[in-house]
Amino acid sequence: MFISVVGSGKNKYVYLLRSRRVNGKVCTEKVENFGRYDELVKKDPDAVDKLKKKYAEAHRQISEAATSKALAAIEQESSPSAESSTLGQPELQYSNFILKQIWDNELNLHKTLYYLQSNYYQKLGYDLNQVLSNLVFLRTYQPDSICGLYRQKACLLGAPFEDTTVHGLYDCLSILHKHKELIFKTVNRQLDQLLHRQYRMVFYDVTNVYFETDLTDDERNYLRENCAEDVKDILTRAVDNGTVILAEGESIENYNLLKAPSSIQGELKAAMYFRTRGPSKEHRYDLPLISVALVIDENAIPVDFEVYSGCASEFKTMQYSIQELKEKYGIRNVTVVADRGLNSTQNLHKLLEQGYGFIVAQKVTNLDKKVYEQMFDSAGYVTLSEHPADAEGVIADSAATADVARRKVLDFTKYDHKNNLRVDCKLVITHSTARERRDKLLLKKVVNKARTAIQANTELPLSRADFMSYIRKKRRVKSSEKTHDQPLELNFEAIEKAYKLCGYSALVYHNCPSAKTADKLTDAEIAKSYHHLVQIEECFRIMKNNLQLRPMYVWTEEHIRGHVCCCVLALILLRRLQMRSGDLNLKLSIDEIQNGLGQAKVSMQFNATSDGEAVFHKTTDYSFLYKGMEKASREQLQDKIEQLRGSKSLSDLLMEAVNLTPLPQCSDRAILTRHLKTKYGSDDKLVDSILYDIHTKPSRKN
């Protein structure tokens, strides 16, 4: 029962209402009328608050009575005379109801999926939103292969996978791929309104993901769907620009791809095969790869993504990804921030052609002599007003001396002589004493490695180790008597140059060509913005480690793309849950949020076959108890226990972050569903049907 003020103006009345279920539907009935609102307030301004407090206390007493009833039922169940199953009581995960608050109320994806099912998948046989959303939810806290996720079917409160099979989960991956644009347009439209995103800057990067298989699609002869049209387009462009010259009587249709010039071989291979070997950022050259390009906003929330063949060129895919972003979302006057791995004159020229500005990291080790002289000249530097950690991503040692960060902006030109391209831009050079201290410590370690390697082995193998650049290669030296090889030694010139560059970093940038003067980024904003690019690397790390983006076990292109989409949606949910927690002044990491979701469990106590008798007991996974306390004394553990007694669990904090009331220790179905803001008419709907039969129906052998 609860107090509600009904009506408007002078016709406002205060009622005591009660909700109850009639024929499977929730109905609200009036229990008592306390009269007109204005008359009550006139007599006592706090009259309504007092009534609410009174019946809130009554609600608390009802909850405590239900808890007492549950405890009594548990005690009766555990008595020696009670009949019970030889199996233990099931433990059910209710994290899906926490994430559902974001999925439905913020992202509005439930309506999009209802639309898809009513228009395209009427014969699906299960609730598309229920199954697909829980597939994404499981990815956030219990990531696994599709078969592994299906095995969690009996462990989820509400039995969302009741009407589907493992093939249905694979079908959901295909649906995610086919309707990815609609899904992400819905998500971005909702987040644009919620976060008031302006898209002044978007952050772009590419990674690659490996598979648990030894053979590539080329080796298995798995051609990509519609690859013939893509190959034809590539050859047509090559013929037009003179890269491919057709012989007399030869056409594009009968052209022998084996004799294609090396300049287009990679592009042809990427068009024909999806899982291929290529440059691996995780050094997994032995396994097939795909590439994933990700675009995030300033809140580190993904805006869009694309999936490419493992051998596709990062430089060419960037142009395509940004163009897709422009066409799908109509984003204009935006500056693209990217890592130095994508810093090519051709890329930057293409971005300017498309109307985008850019901020890209620039190596300070390959600048020309004139720029070096300007970089080391103290004239023209401006001291940064921001903290250096904000501007450069450098965390200064608190025990060290005060940090000093300086910035200089120079006119700069990038050239691509091969393609006759030139890009005029600005070069932002930043020097930080905190970065200098860190760089010198790291360089000292690398030089020590090089010195150790020289002493240990005079015949160093070919290696990409960082210390190899500080070792002078063997040279054949002629003396008066004979010719001999000079022994390996440290390259002191390279070491001296590296020490001189410690503390320096650089960016190249160009404001958006169509941006108005007031909308252009300032030098300070540019220096600070590149720090946000670290967040996209964190996004990749979360997807790979926390969400198990890799290794991949699916193998069709449709399922691969659907799997990536599932991981990106899971990351969006985690980011929003992190932001919602931050609104309550809770600074939770992604790992803590994931642990909190994993701990959200209840055990279901079956006491009778009649409806309404099941009892739900909240459980806690204490695997976190000894984290960081492996060598702690008993007294230190006692102190931690006292801290835990006075604090809320992570799962309860996450429930509060999404406006849910934490569950009591024991509850029945009515209290449980009220706290989770859901509705279930009977106990058997809350659990997998086979599990329900195990604990409520007698054995056929009896």
VORO-71135 format. One record per residue (C-alpha): chain; x, y negated, z. Coordinates in steps of 0.001 Angstrom, whole numbers, plus 500000, padded with zeros to 6 digits. Layout:
N
("A" (X Y Z))
...
***
This chain:
702
("A" (500000 500000 500000))
("A" (501134 496473 499268))
("A" (499980 492840 499441))
("A" (499191 491084 496169))
("A" (497902 487581 495327))
("A" (495405 487856 492463))
("A" (493973 485012 490395))
("A" (495042 481458 489607))
("A" (494358 477906 490731))
("A" (491733 477697 493471))
("A" (490493 481214 492733))
("A" (493479 483002 494223))
("A" (492696 485833 496632))
("A" (494919 487959 498840))
("A" (494313 491716 498592))
("A" (495728 494851 500118))
("A" (496158 497234 497183))
("A" (497002 500903 496900))
("A" (498266 502884 493896))
("A" (497263 506476 493380))
("A" (497202 508954 490546))
("A" (493841 509980 489024))
("A" (493802 512598 486267))
("A" (497475 512018 485594))
("A" (497123 508228 485382))
("A" (498227 505657 487956))
("A" (495312 503532 489188))
("A" (495304 500576 491587))
("A" (492436 500188 494026))
("A" (491536 497482 496551))
("A" (491755 498513 500184))
("A" (491000 495170 501863))
("A" (490227 491578 500899))
("A" (491816 488972 503193))
("A" (490042 486035 501569))
("A" (491106 483004 499577))
("A" (494796 482216 499412))
("A" (494415 478471 500078))
("A" (492268 479037 503162))
("A" (494752 481517 504622))
("A" (497684 479199 503997))
("A" (495750 476263 505463))
("A" (495270 478121 508737))
("A" (498794 479562 508778))
("A" (501412 478651 506124))
("A" (503216 481959 506787))
("A" (500067 484110 506688))
("A" (500896 485860 503391))
("A" (504516 486497 504390))
("A" (503363 487972 507684))
("A" (500959 490299 505874))
("A" (503696 491407 503473))
("A" (506047 492040 506387))
("A" (503365 493971 508253))
("A" (502595 496321 505383))
("A" (506261 496612 504401))
("A" (506770 497957 507926))
("A" (503869 500325 507325))
("A" (505531 501440 504084))
("A" (508766 502040 505997))
("A" (506915 504167 508526))
("A" (505374 506206 505701))
("A" (508833 506717 504219))
("A" (510201 507797 507595))
("A" (507271 510164 508027))
("A" (508025 511683 504621))
("A" (511659 512063 505629))
("A" (510629 513766 508889))
("A" (508337 516037 506919))
("A" (511169 516841 504532))
("A" (513559 517628 507382))
("A" (510958 519854 509006))
("A" (510429 521629 505706))
("A" (514186 522133 505323))
("A" (514395 523495 508871))
("A" (511500 525865 508196))
("A" (513089 526959 504927))
("A" (516370 527720 506663))
("A" (514759 529749 509457))
("A" (515529 533502 509471))
("A" (511904 534418 508833))
("A" (511505 532234 505780))
("A" (511569 533913 502388))
("A" (514051 532286 500022))
("A" (515748 532875 496711))
("A" (519194 534416 496742))
("A" (520262 531423 494639))
("A" (521113 528100 496243))
("A" (518938 525019 495857))
("A" (519604 523119 492605))
("A" (521581 519872 492571))
("A" (520173 517335 490122))
("A" (521785 514224 488622))
("A" (519716 511027 488629))
("A" (522303 508676 487035))
("A" (520196 508734 483878))
("A" (517566 506624 485654))
("A" (520189 504037 486633))
("A" (521406 503671 483048))
("A" (517839 503749 481751))
("A" (517251 500323 483307))
("A" (519869 498839 480965))
("A" (518889 500972 477954))
("A" (515219 499929 478175))
("A" (515169 496524 479844))
("A" (518313 494921 478388))
("A" (519145 496675 475120))
("A" (515522 497446 474213))
("A" (516654 500599 472412))
("A" (513684 502685 473529))
("A" (511391 500689 471217))
("A" (513803 501072 468296))
("A" (513925 504837 468754))
("A" (510142 505072 469143))
("A" (509890 503195 465838))
("A" (512313 505590 464145))
("A" (510470 508649 465433))
("A" (507034 507386 464408))
("A" (508216 506457 460897))
("A" (510881 509039 460018))
("A" (510947 511882 462539))
("A" (507328 512733 463383))
("A" (508055 516483 463197))
("A" (511111 516369 465414))
("A" (509520 518395 468212))
("A" (510980 516374 471079))
("A" (511073 512816 472381))
("A" (513881 511199 470366))
("A" (514458 508343 472817))
("A" (514557 510683 475799))
("A" (517031 513125 474255))
("A" (519276 510624 472459))
("A" (519465 508185 475380))
("A" (520416 510971 477799))
("A" (523035 512180 475329))
("A" (524613 508727 475619))
("A" (524064 508609 479399))
("A" (525897 511908 479886))
("A" (528789 510524 477866))
("A" (529268 507776 480487))
("A" (529779 510035 483514))
("A" (530026 513665 482325))
("A" (531758 513479 478907))
("A" (532143 516767 477085))
("A" (531572 518445 473740))
("A" (528002 518786 472488))
("A" (527825 522372 473740))
("A" (529274 521250 477076))
("A" (526662 518495 477379))
("A" (523874 520939 476561))
("A" (525041 523129 479442))
("A" (524120 520240 481762))
("A" (520469 520763 480771))
("A" (519495 522315 484120))
("A" (521427 519686 486125))
("A" (519476 516570 485079))
("A" (516587 515167 487076))
("A" (513530 514830 484868))
("A" (514640 517625 482490))
("A" (515199 515309 479473))
("A" (516488 518171 477286))
("A" (513561 520474 478109))
("A" (512059 520508 474607))
("A" (515253 520576 472568))
("A" (518071 522946 471688))
("A" (521770 522385 471148))
("A" (520971 521847 467450))
("A" (518748 518953 468504))
("A" (521748 517251 470112))
("A" (523719 517618 466877))
("A" (520726 516160 465035))
("A" (520893 513141 467355))
("A" (524477 512521 466200))
("A" (523241 512488 462608))
("A" (520435 510075 463535))
("A" (522928 507774 465262))
("A" (525002 507701 462083))
("A" (522094 507177 459681))
("A" (520529 504349 461696))
("A" (523668 502830 463182))
("A" (523044 499408 461623))
("A" (519492 499142 462997))
("A" (520610 500308 466442))
("A" (523473 497812 466654))
("A" (521389 494967 465275))
("A" (518940 495629 468113))
("A" (521707 495771 470701))
("A" (523422 492600 469465))
("A" (520159 490676 469193))
("A" (519350 491508 472824))
("A" (522862 490747 474090))
("A" (523011 487485 472117))
("A" (519951 486285 474019))
("A" (521102 487675 477356))
("A" (524714 486427 477238))
("A" (524199 483385 474976))
("A" (527011 484548 472709))
("A" (528351 481907 470317))
("A" (530862 484081 468394))
("A" (533534 481390 468256))
("A" (536056 484219 468478))
("A" (535818 487959 467844))
("A" (538588 490397 468661))
("A" (539579 493121 466209))
("A" (541850 496146 466430))
("A" (542234 499645 465010))
("A" (543159 502962 466606))
("A" (543165 506558 465441))
("A" (541689 509700 466937))
("A" (542854 513290 466517))
("A" (540969 516587 466201))
("A" (541455 519987 467819))
("A" (542146 521719 464513))
("A" (545312 522406 462556))
("A" (543980 521933 459037))
("A" (542982 518708 457327))
("A" (540014 518324 454989))
("A" (542492 518323 452105))
("A" (543851 521706 453198))
("A" (540324 523058 453710))
("A" (539219 521481 450420))
("A" (536354 519591 452118))
("A" (535590 516706 449769))
("A" (533723 513688 451125))
("A" (530137 513179 450055))
("A" (529802 510818 447068))
("A" (533584 510632 446757))
("A" (533340 510857 442954))
("A" (531805 507380 442764))
("A" (534444 505929 445099))
("A" (537274 507498 443087))
("A" (535773 506119 439897))
("A" (535615 502597 441402))
("A" (539272 502796 442507))
("A" (540402 503929 439055))
("A" (538300 501252 437354))
("A" (539964 498519 439428))
("A" (543384 500056 438776))
("A" (542764 500063 435008))
("A" (541523 496461 435106))
("A" (544628 495164 436934))
("A" (547011 497280 434847))
("A" (548111 499678 437605))
("A" (546754 502636 435613))
("A" (547218 502797 431849))
("A" (544978 505301 430070))
("A" (546419 507268 427182))
("A" (544747 507345 423800))
("A" (541524 509321 424024))
("A" (541708 509405 427826))
("A" (538921 508027 430023))
("A" (538416 507480 433723))
("A" (536148 510546 433888))
("A" (538863 512944 432645))
("A" (541862 511148 434162))
("A" (544301 513492 435946))
("A" (544522 512244 439543))
("A" (547844 514045 440070))
("A" (549601 511560 437803))
("A" (548065 508499 439507))
("A" (550728 505952 440577))
("A" (551874 506064 444183))
("A" (550413 502595 444856))
("A" (546857 503993 444740))
("A" (547511 507569 445918))
("A" (546710 506675 449544))
("A" (543489 504923 448568))
("A" (542410 507890 446437))
("A" (543177 510333 449243))
("A" (541179 508272 451747))
("A" (538224 508226 449341))
("A" (538312 511997 448821))
("A" (539108 513301 452325))
("A" (538029 512120 455771))
("A" (540157 514033 458280))
("A" (543723 513572 457112))
("A" (547182 513223 458571))
("A" (548581 509741 458810))
("A" (550393 507250 461051))
("A" (549358 508172 464603))
("A" (549462 505684 467462))
("A" (549540 508624 469872))
("A" (552275 510441 467922))
("A" (549982 513358 467002))
("A" (551325 513756 463487))
("A" (550584 517491 463603))
("A" (546791 517068 463756))
("A" (544166 515554 461429))
("A" (543125 511983 462217))
("A" (540440 509406 461588))
("A" (540724 505657 462172))
("A" (538289 503619 464281))
("A" (538084 499829 463880))
("A" (536407 497969 466752))
("A" (535160 494389 467112))
("A" (534440 493051 470614))
("A" (533260 489732 472029))
("A" (534812 487623 474784))
("A" (533073 489789 477425))
("A" (534856 492910 476090))
("A" (531521 494284 474844))
("A" (531628 495973 471411))
("A" (529849 494092 468640))
("A" (530428 496563 465810))
("A" (532695 499377 464679))
("A" (533696 501193 461510))
("A" (535192 504640 460950))
("A" (537732 505282 458187))
("A" (539798 508135 456841))
("A" (542925 508952 458843))
("A" (545216 507833 456022))
("A" (543376 504564 455252))
("A" (545526 501429 455362))
("A" (544861 499169 458365))
("A" (545494 496108 456226))
("A" (542804 496994 453688))
("A" (540242 498253 456222))
("A" (540430 494983 458157))
("A" (539193 493034 455140))
("A" (536291 495440 454711))
("A" (535347 495449 458430))
("A" (535248 491663 458700))
("A" (533249 491364 455485))
("A" (530727 493891 456855))
("A" (530470 491870 460066))
("A" (529734 488741 458068))
("A" (527079 490373 455875))
("A" (525268 492298 458638))
("A" (525140 489639 461342))
("A" (525571 486450 459364))
("A" (528390 485324 461644))
("A" (529983 482103 460410))
("A" (532607 479679 461740))
("A" (534365 482404 463674))
("A" (538050 482996 464435))
("A" (539319 486585 464254))
("A" (541886 487555 466899))
("A" (544029 490580 466018))
("A" (547243 492326 467016))
("A" (550520 491838 465158))
("A" (550105 495227 463492))
("A" (547529 493531 461239))
("A" (549642 490446 460593))
("A" (550135 490525 456845))
("A" (549998 487566 454487))
("A" (547443 489430 452373))
("A" (545150 489979 455362))
("A" (545364 486393 456540))
("A" (544787 485071 453021))
("A" (541691 487267 452701))
("A" (540300 486036 456031))
("A" (540619 482427 454908))
("A" (538926 483296 451614))
("A" (535996 484783 453557))
("A" (535709 481613 455631))
("A" (537241 482908 458865))
("A" (539995 481471 460995))
("A" (542602 483741 462582))
("A" (544807 484138 465634))
("A" (547360 486912 465184))
("A" (550469 487822 467153))
("A" (553767 487087 465425))
("A" (557066 488843 466137))
("A" (559716 486417 467345))
("A" (562481 488789 466194))
("A" (562030 488182 462468))
("A" (561641 484406 462203))
("A" (563945 482442 459911))
("A" (566931 480423 461129))
("A" (565155 477067 460980))
("A" (562287 478275 463178))
("A" (564794 479805 465638))
("A" (566484 476445 466034))
("A" (563146 474777 466727))
("A" (562136 477541 469146))
("A" (565243 477190 471306))
("A" (565169 473389 471165))
("A" (563564 472156 474409))
("A" (562134 469076 472672))
("A" (558439 469258 471870))
("A" (557446 471789 474526))
("A" (554366 471024 476625))
("A" (553882 472536 480072))
("A" (550711 474632 480237))
("A" (548090 473553 482753))
("A" (546618 477052 482955))
("A" (548055 479770 485135))
("A" (550502 481783 483019))
("A" (548631 485008 483725))
("A" (545602 483526 481944))
("A" (547619 482243 479016))
("A" (549915 485167 478375))
("A" (548602 488164 480284))
("A" (551724 488147 482479))
("A" (551220 488856 486166))
("A" (553960 487042 488037))
("A" (555579 488533 491116))
("A" (554282 486600 494125))
("A" (557667 486945 495789))
("A" (559463 485415 492819))
("A" (560056 481745 492219))
("A" (557255 479587 490862))
("A" (556421 480329 487252))
("A" (556787 477781 484469))
("A" (555040 478237 481128))
("A" (555647 475992 478090))
("A" (554099 475807 474636))
("A" (555194 474324 471307))
("A" (553160 474169 468085))
("A" (554965 474186 464712))
("A" (553892 474088 461097))
("A" (554479 477527 459615))
("A" (554121 479274 456257))
("A" (553794 482994 455592))
("A" (554805 484356 452188))
("A" (553984 487479 450211))
("A" (556307 487254 447212))
("A" (555127 490584 445790))
("A" (551524 489378 445399))
("A" (552495 485698 445026))
("A" (550518 484652 448132))
("A" (551176 481835 450567))
("A" (549349 480968 453798))
("A" (549969 477663 455552))
("A" (549155 477893 459245))
("A" (550373 476935 462720))
("A" (552889 478797 464867))
("A" (552306 478630 468631))
("A" (555485 479484 470544))
("A" (555101 480113 474271))
("A" (557795 480633 476850))
("A" (557058 481897 480360))
("A" (559602 482394 483126))
("A" (557473 485219 484510))
("A" (557577 486957 481138))
("A" (561318 486260 480922))
("A" (561959 488007 484234))
("A" (559890 490985 483183))
("A" (561443 491203 479708))
("A" (564970 491111 481141))
("A" (564202 493907 483600))
("A" (562774 496063 480804))
("A" (565691 495249 478505))
("A" (568172 496203 481215))
("A" (566545 499634 481508))
("A" (566645 500132 477727))
("A" (570315 499145 477512))
("A" (571118 501609 480317))
("A" (569352 504325 478328))
("A" (571457 503454 475284))
("A" (574671 503552 477354))
("A" (573699 506945 478828))
("A" (572861 508324 475381))
("A" (576269 507256 474016))
("A" (578085 508927 476904))
("A" (576026 512123 476657))
("A" (576047 512760 472910))
("A" (578282 511336 470197))
("A" (576048 512866 467506))
("A" (572706 511164 468196))
("A" (569822 512531 466125))
("A" (567606 510313 464049))
("A" (565182 508832 466567))
("A" (562573 506118 466992))
("A" (563483 505661 470654))
("A" (563574 502044 471782))
("A" (567259 502192 472769))
("A" (568449 503188 469273))
("A" (568330 499561 468069))
("A" (571019 498699 470633))
("A" (573490 501341 469442))
("A" (575883 500493 466634))
("A" (575847 503159 463953))
("A" (579017 505071 463054))
("A" (581278 503365 460563))
("A" (584126 504841 458563))
("A" (587297 502890 459391))
("A" (590510 502986 457350))
("A" (593792 502672 459234))
("A" (597405 502769 458056))
("A" (597677 506501 458761))
("A" (594228 508002 458027))
("A" (590516 507398 457668))
("A" (588362 508197 460703))
("A" (584867 507571 462112))
("A" (584586 504815 464668))
("A" (582884 506179 467847))
("A" (579368 505069 468825))
("A" (579181 501868 470854))
("A" (576680 499368 472133))
("A" (575524 496746 469663))
("A" (576342 493701 471775))
("A" (575120 491254 469122))
("A" (571629 492833 469167))
("A" (571616 492886 472977))
("A" (572642 489243 473185))
("A" (569892 488258 470733))
("A" (567298 490266 472701))
("A" (568316 488589 475975))
("A" (568021 485196 474344))
("A" (564459 485975 473168))
("A" (563264 487168 476601))
("A" (560228 485188 477723))
("A" (559239 484032 474228))
("A" (556077 485061 472368))
("A" (554361 483642 469314))
("A" (551001 483431 467566))
("A" (550055 482322 464084))
("A" (546673 480677 463750))
("A" (544428 478785 461430))
("A" (541157 477212 462492))
("A" (537990 478302 460719))
("A" (538006 476358 457408))
("A" (534334 475381 457647))
("A" (534376 474506 461368))
("A" (533664 470937 462330))
("A" (536281 468983 464237))
("A" (534380 469347 467508))
("A" (534104 473125 467049))
("A" (537765 473750 466303))
("A" (539831 475594 468880))
("A" (542390 473607 470816))
("A" (546017 474699 471193))
("A" (545369 475594 474837))
("A" (542341 477744 473902))
("A" (544398 479509 471262))
("A" (547232 480300 473660))
("A" (544720 481564 476208))
("A" (542531 483495 473742))
("A" (545147 486027 472766))
("A" (545092 487348 476325))
("A" (541578 488649 475597))
("A" (542997 490953 472930))
("A" (544308 493099 475774))
("A" (540661 493903 476481))
("A" (540176 495644 473142))
("A" (543126 497905 473936))
("A" (541409 498620 477242))
("A" (538196 499466 475340))
("A" (540077 502037 473264))
("A" (541698 503447 476400))
("A" (538306 503789 478125))
("A" (536733 505487 475104))
("A" (539634 507900 474717))
("A" (540193 508774 478382))
("A" (536932 508091 480239))
("A" (534453 508863 477457))
("A" (536501 511558 475694))
("A" (536391 510028 472237))
("A" (539233 512403 471512))
("A" (540049 515151 470883))
("A" (537064 515617 468607))
("A" (535345 518962 468170))
("A" (532710 518021 465590))
("A" (533893 518308 461991))
("A" (531276 516971 459531))
("A" (531639 513302 458641))
("A" (528060 512603 459752))
("A" (528610 514114 463195))
("A" (532015 512447 463572))
("A" (530530 509014 462941))
("A" (527626 509805 465276))
("A" (530062 510863 468013))
("A" (531964 507561 467713))
("A" (528650 505660 467828))
("A" (527681 507565 470983))
("A" (530975 506597 472663))
("A" (530619 502921 471695))
("A" (527057 502788 473079))
("A" (528266 504448 476288))
("A" (530981 501791 476582))
("A" (528379 499026 476174))
("A" (526338 500550 479021))
("A" (529404 500729 481281))
("A" (530377 497143 480490))
("A" (526888 495869 481255))
("A" (526778 497881 484483))
("A" (530147 496355 485372))
("A" (528788 492855 484696))
("A" (525615 493549 486701))
("A" (527777 494721 489594))
("A" (529824 491548 489288))
("A" (526641 489494 489729))
("A" (526445 491057 493219))
("A" (530095 490118 493867))
("A" (531172 493732 493388))
("A" (534407 494037 491432))
("A" (534097 497633 490274))
("A" (536435 499205 487749))
("A" (535171 501490 485006))
("A" (536603 504464 486924))
("A" (534673 503466 490062))
("A" (531454 503020 488088))
("A" (531949 506400 486469))
("A" (532552 507996 489875))
("A" (529470 506273 491281))
("A" (527314 507597 488460))
("A" (528748 511070 488978))
("A" (527872 510974 492690))
("A" (524203 510097 492104))
("A" (522753 513523 492923))
("A" (519909 515040 494930))
("A" (519229 518631 495895))
("A" (515695 519850 495231))
("A" (514251 521939 498065))
("A" (511479 524257 496870))
("A" (509213 525021 499833))
("A" (506067 526292 498173))
("A" (504587 526844 494742))
("A" (501868 524261 495372))
("A" (502340 520809 493842))
("A" (503796 518079 495981))
("A" (505755 520280 498376))
("A" (509249 519875 496910))
("A" (511734 517918 499013))
("A" (514668 515929 497621))
("A" (517761 515582 499771))
("A" (520438 513040 498751))
("A" (523913 514532 498456))
("A" (527379 513028 498229))
("A" (530471 514304 496463))
("A" (533384 513679 498834))
("A" (536147 514357 496338))
("A" (537090 510663 496662))
("A" (537713 510971 500407))
("A" (541414 511856 500238))
("A" (542272 509712 497216))
("A" (545370 507748 498170))
("A" (545344 509401 501602))
("A" (547365 512514 500751))
("A" (550046 511703 503325))
("A" (547840 509873 505793))
("A" (547798 510715 509496))
("A" (544709 511862 511335))
("A" (544317 508390 512873))
("A" (544412 506759 509428))
("A" (541752 509183 508198))
("A" (539594 508334 511215))
("A" (539854 504641 510307))
("A" (538720 505413 506758))
("A" (535792 507444 508102))
("A" (534662 504454 510193))
("A" (534860 502222 507137))
("A" (532758 504669 505124))
("A" (530100 504859 507811))
("A" (529521 501146 507596))
("A" (529478 500920 503799))
("A" (527153 501919 500997))
("A" (527997 504621 498503))
("A" (528970 503669 494953))
("A" (525775 505216 493587))
("A" (523646 503076 495937))
("A" (525554 499939 494888))
("A" (524946 500746 491220))
("A" (521241 501236 491901))
("A" (521063 497810 493527))
("A" (522926 496321 490548))
("A" (520067 497375 488230))
("A" (517327 496376 490710))
("A" (516588 499871 491971))
("A" (516126 500658 495660))
("A" (518638 503259 496939))
("A" (517098 506620 497759))
("A" (516430 507578 501375))
("A" (518221 510602 502775))
("A" (515139 512783 502238))
("A" (512079 512118 500114))
("A" (509176 513735 498326))
("A" (508285 513277 494683))
("A" (506216 510126 495263))
("A" (509003 508289 497105))
("A" (511698 509540 494720))
("A" (509890 508393 491578))
("A" (508959 505051 493145))
("A" (512605 504295 493921))
("A" (513664 505319 490408))
("A" (510800 503348 488773))
("A" (509474 506341 486909))
("A" (506373 508564 486923))
("A" (505990 512340 487138))
("A" (502669 514034 487828))
("A" (504039 517253 489316))
("A" (507229 518758 490698))
("A" (507737 521100 487768))
("A" (508235 518099 485458))
("A" (511280 517010 487442))
("A" (513355 520079 486771))
("A" (514149 522498 483965))
("A" (511288 525000 483568))
("A" (513520 528069 483906))
("A" (515060 526677 487071))
("A" (511591 525952 488450))
("A" (510471 529512 487732))
("A" (513560 530944 489444))
("A" (512696 529229 492721))
("A" (508892 529330 492693))
("A" (507760 532483 490870))
("A" (508197 535948 492333))
("A" (510520 538378 490643))
("A" (508969 540786 488143))
("A" (510698 543611 489987))
("A" (508608 542955 493118))
***
